[in-house]
Amino acid sequence: MKKITILSIVVMSLSLMACKKDWTCTCTDATGGEVKKISKITKKQALSNCQSKTVTEDGDTESETCTLSK
């Protein structure tokens, strides 16, 4: 009985772990779009690598909007 309980706990734990997948980050700015492929990472890591940003250089402001998809 203990073996069944331990085995079921292990299986449940493995099913709840974050799966690493391939993600696509599409960033668009004023000049067009850029696609970055992000491989074998969790969704949380992919979101941190694919963020929209605004940069100001020499008085010019450039915005880049990024979206994440599978």
C-alpha positions in Angstrom: 0.0 0.0 0.0 2.9 2.4 0.8 4.4 1.8 -2.6 1.2 2.8 -4.4 0.9 5.9 -2.3 4.5 6.9 -2.9 4.2 6.2 -6.6 1.0 8.2 -7.0 2.7 11.2 -5.2 5.7 11.0 -7.5 3.4 10.9 -10.6 1.4 13.8 -9.4 4.5 15.8 -8.7 5.9 15.2 -12.1 2.7 16.2 -13.8 2.6 19.5 -12.0 6.2 20.5 -12.9 6.7 23.2 -15.5 7.2 21.8 -19.0 9.9 23.3 -21.1 8.6 24.2 -24.6 9.6 26.1 -27.7 8.2 29.7 -27.8 8.0 32.4 -30.5 8.5 36.0 -29.5 7.2 38.5 -32.2 8.4 42.0 -31.7 7.1 44.9 -33.9 8.5 48.4 -34.1 8.1 51.3 -36.5 10.2 49.6 -39.2 8.5 46.2 -39.1 8.6 43.0 -37.2 11.2 40.7 -35.9 10.7 37.1 -34.8 12.8 35.4 -32.2 12.5 31.7 -31.5 13.1 30.8 -27.8 13.7 27.0 -27.3 13.3 24.6 -24.4 12.4 27.0 -21.6 9.4 27.5 -19.3 6.7 30.0 -20.0 7.9 32.2 -17.1 11.4 32.4 -18.6 10.0 33.1 -22.0 7.9 36.0 -20.8 10.9 37.6 -19.1 12.9 37.2 -22.4 10.1 38.6 -24.6 9.2 42.1 -23.2 7.9 45.2 -24.8 10.2 48.2 -24.4 10.6 51.9 -25.1 14.0 53.4 -25.8 14.9 57.1 -26.1 18.2 58.0 -27.9 19.2 61.5 -28.9 15.6 62.8 -28.4 14.1 60.0 -30.5 11.7 57.6 -28.8 11.3 54.1 -30.3 8.8 51.6 -29.0 8.8 47.9 -29.5 5.8 45.8 -28.8 6.4 42.0 -28.2 4.0 39.1 -28.0 4.7 35.5 -27.0 3.1 32.5 -28.6 3.8 28.7 -28.9 
